[in-house]
Amino acid sequence: MTSVFSADGKNVPCTVIEAGPCVVTQVKTVEKDGYAALQLAYGEKKEKNTTKPMMGIFKKAGTTPKAHLAEFKFDEEHNLGDTITVELFSDAEFVDVVGTSKGKGFRSEHSRSGRPSA
């Protein structure tokens, strides 16, 4: 979360999103997989830390090993090895963002401040 100033000087709250570049590593089809989706990969990873089955996926797509994989439903047609950038959101005014916070376990209010609980 951050804020930016608009052209007329208003302070507008916004969320910064890092979205790409992502490489299409698999194209899922209804005929073959039962649903239509794209598997996207992003973030570099060392080849020595990548399993052989994953290396096969990256080699088919013609890209280097990536750290993260995710599937998304897409209406547009994309081919294996295409790069998707943040330009995908250029015509959108708002983007919904969903996040998951890290679990902190069972902690009382006082244990976070370092004071002993009474």
C-alpha positions in Angstrom: 0.0 0.0 0.0 1.3 3.4 -0.9 -0.1 6.7 -2.1 0.5 8.8 -5.2 -0.4 12.4 -6.1 -2.8 12.9 -9.0 -2.4 15.7 -11.6 -4.7 18.0 -9.6 -2.6 17.5 -6.4 -4.9 15.0 -4.5 -3.2 12.2 -2.5 -4.7 8.9 -3.8 -4.1 5.6 -2.0 -3.1 2.7 -4.2 -1.6 -0.8 -4.2 1.6 -1.4 -6.2 1.5 -4.6 -8.3 4.5 -6.3 -9.8 3.0 -8.1 -12.8 5.6 -9.6 -15.2 7.1 -10.3 -17.4 5.4 -13.7 -17.3 6.1 -16.5 -19.8 3.4 -18.9 -21.0 4.7 -22.3 -20.1 1.6 -24.4 -20.9 -1.7 -23.8 -22.7 -4.5 -25.9 -21.2 -7.4 -26.7 -23.5 -10.9 -28.1 -22.9 -10.3 -31.0 -25.2 -7.1 -32.1 -23.6 -7.3 -31.0 -20.0 -11.0 -30.4 -19.4 -10.7 -26.7 -18.9 -9.1 -23.7 -20.6 -6.3 -21.9 -18.9 -2.7 -20.6 -19.2 0.1 -21.6 -17.0 2.4 -18.6 -16.5 5.9 -18.6 -15.0 7.9 -15.7 -13.5 11.0 -15.0 -11.4 14.4 -16.5 -12.3 15.6 -19.7 -10.7 18.9 -21.6 -11.1 18.9 -24.6 -13.4 20.6 -26.8 -10.7 17.7 -26.2 -8.3 15.1 -27.2 -10.9 13.7 -30.8 -11.2 14.0 -32.6 -14.6 10.2 -32.7 -15.2 10.0 -28.9 -14.6 13.1 -28.4 -16.9 11.1 -30.2 -19.6 8.2 -27.8 -19.3 10.6 -24.8 -19.5 12.5 -26.2 -22.5 9.2 -26.8 -24.4 8.3 -23.1 -23.8 11.8 -22.0 -24.8 12.6 -20.2 -21.6 15.0 -20.3 -18.6 13.9 -22.0 -15.4 11.4 -19.9 -13.4 10.7 -19.8 -9.7 6.9 -19.5 -9.6 4.1 -21.1 -11.7 0.5 -20.2 -11.6 -2.6 -20.9 -13.8 -5.1 -18.3 -14.9 -8.2 -18.5 -17.0 -7.8 -16.3 -20.1 -10.3 -15.3 -22.8 -7.5 -14.2 -25.2 -5.4 -16.6 -27.3 -1.8 -17.0 -26.4 0.9 -19.4 -27.6 3.5 -21.4 -25.8 6.5 -19.2 -25.0 4.6 -15.8 -25.3 5.6 -13.1 -22.8 2.8 -11.4 -21.0 3.6 -8.0 -19.4 1.8 -5.4 -17.3 0.5 -3.9 -20.6 -2.4 -6.4 -20.2 -3.8 -4.0 -17.6 -3.4 -0.8 -19.6 -7.2 -0.4 -20.3 -8.3 -1.3 -16.8 -9.1 1.4 -14.3 -9.1 -0.9 -11.3 -7.6 -4.4 -10.6 -8.8 -6.6 -7.8 -6.0 -7.9 -5.6 -6.3 -10.7 -3.1 -3.6 -11.4 -0.6 -2.9 -14.0 2.1 -1.2 -12.9 5.3 1.4 -15.0 7.0 0.1 -17.0 9.9 1.3 -15.8 13.3 -0.1 -18.6 15.4 -1.8 -18.0 18.7 -0.4 -14.8 20.2 -1.9 -12.5 22.8 -1.7 -8.7 22.3 1.0 -8.3 25.0 3.3 -11.0 23.6 3.8 -8.9 20.4 5.1 -5.9 22.4 7.6 -7.8 24.3 5.9 -7.1 27.7 5.1 -10.1 29.9 1.4 -10.9 30.0 -0.4 -10.4 33.3 
